[in-house]
Amino acid sequence: MNNNQRLFASFATALNLSPEQVHDELAYNSIPQWDSVAHMGLIAQLEQEFGVMLDTDDIIDMSSLAKAREILARHGVGF
Amino acid sequence: MPKLPDQIQAFAVRLLRLQQGHIEQVRQWRNHPAVAQHMLSQGYISPEQQQAWFERIQTAADRRYYLIHWRDQACGFASVTSTDSVPLTQAEDLEAAIYFAPDSPLRGNLLAFAPALALNDACFAQLPAQRLLARVKPDNQAALRFNQAMGYRQIGEENGLILLAMNAADYQRASQSIRALLNRPGRGAVA
């Protein structure tokens, strides 16, 4: 599984979505599953999956899947 | 005598005691369908009703209202009320509530917890409150999950609403992981 697939799988797991529901444009407040509690779970899932520790600004900025990829790349994750 | 401060600042948010200059903004948020749908009363609030309400609360010792700010942007409303009209400075049970502006950047984000934690901390630290209560409409699953993540537990139902409560110990235990995330340093911080 490459990092992009791992990213998609992390989103599906954390937000309890089917793989078909996960795409680059997926953003918070666009689906009921992605609320403030799910956002917290998503952070934990991504940190565990990619072995990174996100800072507060990263957490606040993580408003879509595409943004998550950008943030993880800044932490050295290759896509 | 302990009392709530006019300004509460914690977790990168600032809660400012509601002032005359805030109330039109709050009225517009409150009348927005995205906000109104979760309220106990759904009716439209006119400027006159809002003004009358604001004048009434000026002398009320059993409630306190705040405007939530993040990065100097007003983005939500917070309230603390006692049960049975007991002054906040004497009440053992308080009801704390927040709602966000329809376009608030805090909605659906981890940062949504920041004003709630700031308010709850102040209630437990500055007032003799033993419990915080919350009443949530059964269909407002996001609010139920949000409150439960902070330590609230369902204790019953009241007039078709779900009644939740938590004491300081439950709250401290449940909110630990949220605090840890909110207290992380910002980008570029030196460890």
Interface residues (C-beta under 8 A of the other chain):
Chain A: Y28 N29 P32 W34 D35 S36 V37 H39 M40 I43 L54 D55 T56 D57 D58 I59 I60 S63
Chain B: A12 P105 R107 G108 N109 L110 L111 A112 F113 Q141 A142 R145 F146 A149 S177 I178 L181 L182 R184 P185 G186 R187 A189
